[in-house]
Amino acid sequence: MTQEKCGKWIRRLIDEGRLHEFYVSKEWRKLRKKILKKYKKDGCLDCKIKGYYTKATHVHHVQYVKNHPELALSETYIYQGKEYQNLIPLCHNCHEARHDHRQKEKKEPLTPERW
């Protein structure tokens, strides 16, 4: 599928509120598997930067699909003449953080002082 054709298909899915269909498509699942395999030894890139290893279970679009549907199946993108990675492996928590999703609040442990 060409980038242009892919972009039009995904834009239509976005407009119709059916983006989930992209994430379960054969094309995305195949590419996701390829990225996770390619970076298996590195694990989550954000955790690696922090100095520890966590298995990557998600593939993050640096250029968000809703903003750049034409890059949804592209491993890289070009900005100001330089090539960058578009798909990066992350663990669940780092992927949630990248999207600024709320994470469960940590509750204080129940101690005798609270009784």
C-alpha positions in Angstrom: 0.0 0.0 0.0 1.5 3.4 -1.0 1.8 6.1 1.6 -0.8 8.2 -0.2 -3.3 5.4 -0.4 -2.6 4.5 3.3 -3.0 8.1 4.4 -6.4 8.4 2.6 -7.6 5.1 4.1 -6.6 6.1 7.6 -7.9 9.6 7.3 -11.3 8.1 6.4 -11.1 5.8 9.4 -10.3 8.8 11.6 -13.2 10.9 10.2 -15.6 8.0 10.8 -14.3 7.2 14.3 -13.1 3.8 13.3 -9.3 4.2 13.8 -9.2 0.9 15.7 -9.6 -0.9 12.4 -6.1 0.3 11.5 -4.6 -1.1 14.7 -6.0 -4.5 14.0 -5.2 -4.5 10.3 -2.8 -7.1 8.8 -0.4 -4.3 7.7 -0.1 -2.7 11.1 0.2 -6.0 13.0 3.0 -7.2 10.6 4.9 -3.9 11.0 4.4 -3.8 14.7 5.8 -7.3 15.1 8.8 -6.4 12.9 9.6 -3.3 15.1 9.3 -5.3 18.3 11.6 -8.0 16.9 14.1 -5.5 15.6 14.5 -3.8 19.0 14.0 -6.9 21.1 17.5 -6.7 22.7 17.1 -3.0 23.5 13.6 -3.2 25.0 11.7 0.0 25.8 13.7 3.0 24.5 12.5 5.3 27.2 13.5 2.9 30.0 16.8 2.4 28.3 17.5 6.1 28.4 16.7 6.0 32.2 19.3 3.2 32.5 17.3 0.1 32.9 15.7 -2.7 30.8 12.0 -3.2 30.3 10.5 -5.4 27.6 8.9 -3.4 24.9 5.3 -4.4 24.3 4.0 -1.4 22.4 5.1 0.5 19.2 4.7 4.2 19.4 4.2 6.5 16.5 6.4 9.6 17.0 4.3 11.3 14.3 0.9 10.6 15.7 -1.4 8.7 13.3 -4.3 11.3 13.7 -1.9 14.1 12.7 0.0 12.3 10.0 -2.0 9.3 8.7 0.3 9.1 5.7 3.1 8.0 8.0 1.2 5.4 9.9 3.0 2.5 8.2 6.4 4.3 7.8 9.3 3.3 10.0 10.9 6.7 9.5 10.1 10.3 8.5 12.1 13.2 7.2 12.1 16.6 8.8 14.2 19.4 7.6 16.2 17.1 5.4 17.1 14.7 8.2 15.6 11.2 8.7 14.1 10.2 12.1 12.6 7.0 13.6 8.8 7.2 13.4 8.1 3.9 15.2 9.7 3.2 18.5 9.3 0.3 21.0 8.0 1.2 24.4 6.7 -0.6 27.5 3.1 -0.1 28.5 3.8 2.5 31.1 6.1 4.6 28.9 3.6 4.4 26.1 0.9 5.7 28.4 3.2 8.5 29.6 4.0 9.5 26.0 0.3 9.9 25.4 -0.2 11.6 28.7 -2.8 9.1 29.7 -3.8 9.1 33.4 -2.1 6.3 35.3 -3.7 4.8 38.4 -3.0 7.0 41.4 -0.9 5.3 44.0 -2.8 5.1 47.3 -1.0 5.6 50.6 -0.7 2.3 52.4 -3.2 1.7 55.2 -1.3 2.2 58.4 -2.3 2.2 62.1 -1.9 6.0 62.1 -4.8 6.3 59.6 -7.2 4.5 61.9 
